[in-house]
Amino acid sequence: MKKNTFILIGLIAVIILAVGVISYFKASPITGLTITDDEAKAIAANSTLIYSKTCSHCIEQEQILGKYIIYFNLVDVAEHPEILKQYQVKGVPAWIINGKKYEGVKSLKELKDLTSVQ
């Protein structure tokens, strides 16, 4: 019985690991695009991400930003609900880039293009 228990636990661990790896790569639609820290800082300097901690699309956006998220100005709508009215945001995630609103999840390439980072 103990041997079967160890096999079951091992199988569950392998399944969890496989799901995690698949989720990681699936959540990153920008596979292959790399940016430098300087590019990330330049994109972040011209943009603000309006998000909600409970929004699955916002979580996807955070995954796309990855390690570069530390450079971005993040505004949580739960803490600052007035931002929705200020920029007439109907859904999150929403980006304010150079004063203009863009709603929806954006890839790093889209953010580079929208901020004119070369």
C-alpha positions, 0 to 999 in steps of 0.5 A: 500500500505504501508503494502505491501511495508513493507512485500516486504522489509522484504521478500527481507531482508530474501532472502538476509540473506539466500543467505549470510548464504548459500554462507558463508557455501558453500565457506568453503569446510573445514567445521569441520576443525579447527586450532589454531592460532599457527598452522595458524602462523606456516603455514603462516611462510612457505608460501606466497599467490600470488593472485589477488583482482579480481579473484573469486578463490582468494576470495574463498581462502581468505574466507578459510583462514578466520580470519587467513589471517592476518598472511599470506604474500599476494602478489597482482599480480597487484602490483607485476607482476614480481612475476608471472615470478619469480615463473612461475605462470600461474594462481592464487591463487598460493602458494609458500611454502618452495620455491615450487609453488602450484597453486589453492585453498587450504584447511587449511588441505592441507596447513597444509600438504604442510607446514608439520605443525603438 
